[in-house]
Amino acid sequence: MSRQFAALCLLVICSSSAYGSSCKATVNSFSTQDATILTQLAHVAEFTLQCTGQKAQPTLFAEFPCGKVVPVAKVADNKYQLSWVQDIKQGSSGNVVVRLFDEDGYANVRKAQRDGDKVSSVKSLLDITVSTKSAYKGPWVKAELLAAFLVGGVAYFAFSTKSKVQA
């Protein structure tokens, strides 16, 4: 009898999980495009999360490759948004893998951090890939420098032509 009760409890616990075992996300991303007068680049990722067997909308936390864990903003039903900034010199185009955790996963992350364990050993709910683009940082040659060289060239041509005419 106790084995049946234990099996029944295990079945109830497994089936009452708020999130299914498989989740999928559709990601849209935006990055700062012009950084000529900025010191940091902003990246925004908006994603729609679909989990099989989902009974409630999960509260999510994101871990960036640098190790920082932040809460994810919920903007609509099953729609979430996260953002971060980077120094211009460190910013580059490419893909950033962001690990997502539900509340239980976040508790495990905090426990791993307290115990000094690796956070990468904690199983994430889902890993999403965010496409980032580098920003325009201005022209390679400044207009003032180009104008100075142009004035120098015109002056050289004028003085050399004047000396040839007078000779």
Sequence and secondary structure as in RCSB ss.txt:
>XXXX:A:sequence
MSRQFAALCLLVICSSSAYGSSCKATVNSFSTQDATILTQLAHVAEFTLQCTGQKAQPTLFAEFPCGKVVPVAKV
ADNKYQLSWVQDIKQGSSGNVVVRLFDEDGYANVRKAQRDGDKVSSVKSLLDITVSTKSAYKGPWVKAELLAAFL
VGGVAYFAFSTKSKVQA
>XXXX:A:secstr
 HHHHHHHHHHHHHHT SS S EEEEEEEEE  B SS SEEEEEEEEEEEETT  S    EEE TTS EEE EEE
ETTEEEEEEEEETTT  SEEEEEEEE HHHHHHHHHHHHHT  GGGS  SEEEEEEE   B   SS HHHHHHHH
HHHHHHHHHHHHHHHH 
